[in-house]
Amino acid sequence: MKTTVSIPLTRRGVVAVLAAAAASTAILPAEALAQTKQTTEKSLYERLGGVFAIAAVVDYFSDAVVKNPIVGQKSKNPQLREWHTKNLERLPGLKFMRTLWVCDVSGGPFKFVATKPGSTPLGLEEAHRRLKISPAEFDEVAAELGRTLDHFKVPKPEKDEVLAAFAAHKDEVTAGYREKG
């Protein structure tokens, strides 16, 4: 059974309906604008230029680290020096893993999975443990990353975000250095 509701059409009723309609449309655009902003605000991954741009930066950075006198082939750290002289056949794979890592932490569609899972979500402490990377060596690698980002003219906001993401993992990467033995 269908019920019909009759609403008398008065001037006051029309004004009330128009006021309610105007109020609801005033709210909707603000909500729609916020929703549009959320969907149109680009991720760091997108602002960096996606996987191909990230891979180019990682390629350049990785080669620069090998040549860096503090953390590369002439490093005073025997583990780093050995890795950068006797394990270079693994460098293409490392570049691939670094590219996945940057894509993942910058909000891209590619996911990094540690080859040696550890107690941290990314397992970085296990990947770096035997290299015994000191906090100063970590900072030099971060500086090399900064120089690489400058080489590619990455804008300051994005550069700062990349360096902050890198710095967030300092304790994991330097875990082997802090261990006794």
C-alpha positions as a LaTeX table, in Angstrom:
\begin{tabular}{lrrr}
\hline
Residue & $x$ (\AA) & $y$ (\AA) & $z$ (\AA) \\
\hline
Met1 & 0.00 & 0.00 & 0.00 \\
Lys2 & 1.48 & 3.30 & $-1.10$ \\
Thr3 & 1.03 & 6.35 & 1.07 \\
Thr4 & 0.93 & 9.77 & $-0.48$ \\
Val5 & 2.13 & 12.71 & 1.54 \\
Ser6 & 0.81 & 16.10 & 0.66 \\
Ile7 & 2.85 & 19.15 & 1.66 \\
Pro8 & 1.14 & 22.48 & 1.34 \\
Leu9 & 3.11 & 24.84 & $-0.87$ \\
Thr10 & 3.52 & 28.06 & 1.02 \\
Arg11 & 6.03 & 30.85 & 0.71 \\
Arg12 & 7.54 & 29.90 & 4.08 \\
Gly13 & 7.77 & 26.21 & 3.02 \\
Val14 & 9.49 & 27.07 & $-0.27$ \\
Val15 & 12.01 & 29.31 & 1.52 \\
Ala16 & 12.74 & 26.52 & 4.04 \\
Val17 & 13.28 & 23.96 & 1.27 \\
Leu18 & 15.53 & 26.35 & $-0.68$ \\
Ala19 & 17.53 & 27.17 & 2.47 \\
Ala20 & 17.99 & 23.46 & 3.22 \\
Ala21 & 19.06 & 22.81 & $-0.36$ \\
Ala22 & 21.52 & 25.73 & $-0.28$ \\
Ala23 & 23.00 & 24.51 & 3.02 \\
Ser24 & 23.49 & 20.99 & 1.71 \\
Thr25 & 25.19 & 22.23 & $-1.46$ \\
Ala26 & 27.43 & 24.53 & 0.58 \\
Ile27 & 28.64 & 21.50 & 2.54 \\
Leu28 & 29.01 & 19.20 & $-0.44$ \\
Pro29 & 31.57 & 21.26 & $-2.36$ \\
Ala30 & 33.85 & 21.49 & 0.71 \\
Glu31 & 33.63 & 17.71 & 1.19 \\
Ala32 & 34.12 & 17.15 & $-2.52$ \\
Leu33 & 37.10 & 19.52 & $-2.52$ \\
Ala34 & 38.70 & 17.65 & 0.39 \\
Gln35 & 38.08 & 14.35 & $-1.36$ \\
Thr36 & 39.50 & 15.70 & $-4.62$ \\
Lys37 & 42.57 & 17.01 & $-2.80$ \\
Gln38 & 43.16 & 13.56 & $-1.27$ \\
Thr39 & 42.88 & 11.86 & $-4.63$ \\
Thr40 & 44.85 & 14.49 & $-6.59$ \\
Glu41 & 47.68 & 15.02 & $-4.07$ \\
Lys42 & 50.59 & 13.11 & $-5.57$ \\
Ser43 & 52.61 & 10.60 & $-3.59$ \\
Leu44 & 56.35 & 11.04 & $-3.20$ \\
Tyr45 & 56.74 & 8.17 & $-5.68$ \\
Glu46 & 54.78 & 10.14 & $-8.29$ \\
Arg47 & 56.58 & 13.40 & $-7.51$ \\
Leu48 & 59.93 & 11.65 & $-7.95$ \\
Gly49 & 58.85 & 10.56 & $-11.43$ \\
Gly50 & 57.98 & 6.89 & $-10.84$ \\
Val51 & 60.03 & 3.74 & $-11.15$ \\
Phe52 & 62.17 & 4.78 & $-14.13$ \\
Ala53 & 63.33 & 8.03 & $-12.54$ \\
Ile54 & 63.91 & 6.28 & $-9.21$ \\
Ala55 & 65.91 & 3.52 & $-10.92$ \\
Ala56 & 68.11 & 6.13 & $-12.63$ \\
Val57 & 68.82 & 7.83 & $-9.31$ \\
Val58 & 69.54 & 4.50 & $-7.59$ \\
Asp59 & 71.87 & 3.46 & $-10.43$ \\
Tyr60 & 73.89 & 6.68 & $-10.17$ \\
Phe61 & 73.86 & 6.65 & $-6.36$ \\
Ser62 & 75.00 & 3.01 & $-6.16$ \\
Asp63 & 77.95 & 3.67 & $-8.46$ \\
Ala64 & 78.86 & 6.77 & $-6.43$ \\
Val65 & 78.84 & 4.78 & $-3.17$ \\
Val66 & 81.27 & 2.24 & $-4.65$ \\
Lys67 & 83.68 & 5.09 & $-5.52$ \\
Asn68 & 83.15 & 7.04 & $-2.27$ \\
Pro69 & 86.45 & 7.12 & $-0.32$ \\
Ile70 & 84.75 & 6.81 & 3.07 \\
Val71 & 82.26 & 4.00 & 2.42 \\
Gly72 & 83.39 & 2.52 & $-0.90$ \\
Gln73 & 86.37 & 0.66 & $-2.30$ \\
Lys74 & 88.91 & 2.61 & $-0.22$ \\
Ser75 & 86.89 & 2.59 & 3.02 \\
Lys76 & 88.71 & 2.09 & 6.31 \\
Asn77 & 85.85 & $-0.28$ & 7.21 \\
Pro78 & 87.21 & $-3.66$ & 6.01 \\
Gln79 & 83.71 & $-5.12$ & 5.48 \\
Leu80 & 82.60 & $-2.21$ & 3.28 \\
Arg81 & 85.90 & $-2.17$ & 1.39 \\
Glu82 & 85.61 & $-5.92$ & 0.71 \\
Trp83 & 81.98 & $-5.68$ & $-0.42$ \\
His84 & 82.79 & $-2.84$ & $-2.82$ \\
Thr85 & 85.78 & $-4.65$ & $-4.34$ \\
Lys86 & 84.94 & $-8.38$ & $-4.24$ \\
Asn87 & 81.16 & $-8.45$ & $-4.61$ \\
Leu88 & 80.49 & $-6.08$ & $-7.49$ \\
Glu89 & 78.85 & $-8.87$ & $-9.49$ \\
Arg90 & 76.01 & $-8.49$ & $-6.98$ \\
Leu91 & 75.67 & $-4.73$ & $-7.59$ \\
Pro92 & 72.93 & $-5.03$ & $-10.27$ \\
Gly93 & 70.79 & $-7.03$ & $-7.83$ \\
Leu94 & 71.49 & $-4.51$ & $-5.08$ \\
Lys95 & 70.43 & $-1.69$ & $-7.40$ \\
Phe96 & 67.21 & $-3.57$ & $-8.09$ \\
Met97 & 66.53 & $-4.08$ & $-4.38$ \\
Arg98 & 67.32 & $-0.43$ & $-3.61$ \\
Thr99 & 64.94 & 0.66 & $-6.38$ \\
Leu100 & 62.18 & $-1.51$ & $-4.92$ \\
Trp101 & 62.87 & $-0.11$ & $-1.46$ \\
Val102 & 62.62 & 3.51 & $-2.62$ \\
Cys103 & 59.49 & 2.76 & $-4.63$ \\
Asp104 & 57.92 & 1.12 & $-1.59$ \\
Val105 & 58.80 & 3.75 & 1.03 \\
Ser106 & 57.78 & 6.57 & $-1.32$ \\
Gly107 & 54.25 & 5.20 & $-1.80$ \\
Gly108 & 54.70 & 3.45 & $-5.13$ \\
Pro109 & 53.05 & 0.23 & $-6.28$ \\
Phe110 & 56.19 & $-1.92$ & $-5.90$ \\
Lys111 & 56.87 & $-3.69$ & $-2.60$ \\
Phe112 & 60.26 & $-4.35$ & $-1.06$ \\
Val113 & 60.67 & $-7.68$ & 0.71 \\
Ala114 & 63.91 & $-8.33$ & 2.58 \\
Thr115 & 66.07 & $-11.16$ & 1.29 \\
Lys116 & 67.08 & $-11.77$ & 4.92 \\
Pro117 & 64.02 & $-11.06$ & 7.08 \\
Gly118 & 64.83 & $-9.51$ & 10.43 \\
Ser119 & 63.04 & $-8.15$ & 13.44 \\
Thr120 & 62.18 & $-4.91$ & 11.63 \\
Pro121 & 59.52 & $-4.75$ & 8.90 \\
Leu122 & 62.10 & $-4.19$ & 6.14 \\
Gly123 & 64.82 & $-6.44$ & 7.57 \\
Leu124 & 67.49 & $-3.83$ & 6.92 \\
Glu125 & 69.40 & $-4.77$ & 10.06 \\
Glu126 & 70.07 & $-8.27$ & 8.70 \\
Ala127 & 71.06 & $-7.07$ & 5.24 \\
His128 & 73.67 & $-4.73$ & 6.76 \\
Arg129 & 74.70 & $-6.47$ & 9.99 \\
Arg130 & 77.95 & $-8.06$ & 8.77 \\
Leu131 & 79.06 & $-4.77$ & 7.15 \\
Lys132 & 79.35 & $-3.15$ & 10.62 \\
Ile133 & 78.34 & 0.25 & 9.28 \\
Ser134 & 79.09 & 3.02 & 11.78 \\
Pro135 & 76.74 & 5.98 & 12.30 \\
Ala136 & 79.36 & 8.22 & 10.60 \\
Glu137 & 79.50 & 5.87 & 7.60 \\
Phe138 & 75.71 & 5.85 & 7.43 \\
Asp139 & 75.78 & 9.65 & 7.42 \\
Glu140 & 78.29 & 9.63 & 4.54 \\
Val141 & 76.01 & 7.35 & 2.51 \\
Ala142 & 73.15 & 9.77 & 3.26 \\
Ala143 & 75.36 & 12.66 & 2.09 \\
Glu144 & 76.11 & 10.72 & $-1.11$ \\
Leu145 & 72.38 & 10.24 & $-1.59$ \\
Gly146 & 71.88 & 13.99 & $-1.11$ \\
Arg147 & 74.55 & 14.75 & $-3.72$ \\
Thr148 & 72.89 & 12.30 & $-6.10$ \\
Leu149 & 69.49 & 13.94 & $-5.63$ \\
Asp150 & 71.14 & 17.31 & $-6.31$ \\
His151 & 72.73 & 15.88 & $-9.47$ \\
Phe152 & 69.25 & 14.94 & $-10.70$ \\
Lys153 & 67.87 & 18.34 & $-9.60$ \\
Val154 & 65.28 & 16.78 & $-7.30$ \\
Pro155 & 63.33 & 19.65 & $-5.69$ \\
Lys156 & 64.09 & 20.38 & $-2.04$ \\
Pro157 & 60.76 & 19.11 & $-0.60$ \\
Glu158 & 61.13 & 15.74 & $-2.31$ \\
Lys159 & 64.86 & 15.57 & $-1.49$ \\
Asp160 & 64.07 & 16.22 & 2.17 \\
Glu161 & 61.40 & 13.49 & 2.17 \\
Val162 & 63.76 & 10.95 & 0.59 \\
Leu163 & 66.55 & 11.79 & 3.05 \\
Ala164 & 64.11 & 11.59 & 5.98 \\
Ala165 & 62.93 & 8.15 & 4.83 \\
Phe166 & 66.56 & 7.05 & 4.58 \\
Ala167 & 67.47 & 8.50 & 8.00 \\
Ala168 & 64.52 & 6.73 & 9.62 \\
His169 & 66.40 & 3.43 & 9.16 \\
Lys170 & 69.76 & 4.49 & 10.62 \\
Asp171 & 69.40 & 2.33 & 13.73 \\
Glu172 & 68.61 & $-0.76$ & 11.65 \\
Val173 & 71.50 & $-0.25$ & 9.23 \\
Thr174 & 74.02 & 0.44 & 12.01 \\
Ala175 & 72.84 & $-2.44$ & 14.25 \\
Gly176 & 75.88 & $-4.58$ & 13.38 \\
Tyr177 & 78.26 & $-1.79$ & 14.37 \\
Arg178 & 76.67 & $-1.44$ & 17.80 \\
Glu179 & 76.95 & $-5.17$ & 18.59 \\
Lys180 & 79.87 & $-6.42$ & 20.62 \\
Gly181 & 82.14 & $-9.03$ & 19.12 \\
\hline
\end{tabular}
